[in-house]
Amino acid sequence: MEDIIVPVAVVGMLFLGLPGMILHYVTKWKSQTGISNQDEALLDELHELARRLDQRIETVERIVAAENPNWKDGRIADLSEQRKLLR
């Protein structure tokens, strides 16, 4: 009797249990949609904040450069050109 139970259990696990487990996790993996609406809203808010901060920095750089023309070095000029290219 034991000689029959073990092979039946092994065959059942191989042909029923293993594919069932694989299909279960594949279904769970496909049901994940990525980021949530709340995360997407937070990313949009952070992007807007970064854009506003970038504009403020450019304004401060222009003010300081207007008050002291020798202040602006090549590094900042290169960054301004790169920002213009990105827009």
N, C-alpha and C positions, 0 to 999 in steps of 0.2 A: 504494500500500500504506500509506503514512503517512497518507493521507487517511482511512483506515478505522480505524487504530489509535488515533489521538487521540480521535475522538468516542466510540469504544467504551470507552476508559479513563475519559473524563469521565463518561459515563453510568453506568459501573460504580461510580465513586466517589460520584456523586450518589445513586444508588438502592440501593447495597449498602453502601458504606463509611460514609457519613454516618449513615444510620439505625442501622447496627451500632454505631458509636461512641456515638451518643446513647443507645441501649438499654443499652450497657455501663455508662455513667456513671449512668444512672437506676437500674440494678440495684445498683450500688455504693452510691448515695445511700440507697436504701431499706433496704439491709442494715445500715446503721449503727443501733445500738440506743440510742444516747444515752450515759449514763454507765455505767461498768463497776461491777461489784459492789464492787470495792476502793474506788472513788471514793464510792460510796453509803455504805459503812461508815465512811469517813473523814468524810463530811458528818454522819452520825449521831453520831459521836464528838465532832466539833466543836460540834454543837448541844447535846449533853449537857454539855460543858465550859462553854459559854456560859451555860447555865441554872444550873449550879452556881456560877459566878462571879457571876452576877446575885444569887443568894441570899446569897452571902458579902458582897457590897456592901451589900445591904439590912440584913444583920445588923450590919455595922460602922456604918452610918448610924443604926440604932436605938440602938446602944451609945453612940455619940458624942452623939446627941440626948438620951439619958437622963442622961448626965453633965453636959451643958450644954444646957439647954432653948432658949437663945437661938441656938444654933448653926444649927439647921435653918432654912433660908430657903425661900421660896416655890417656887423652882425645883425643889428636891429633893422637896417635897411634891407638886408637879405630876407629876414623874416617877413617884413611887410610885402616884399615882392612875392614870396611864396604864398602868403595869405590871399593876395590878389589873384594868383593863378588858381587857387583852390576854389574860388567863388565862381 
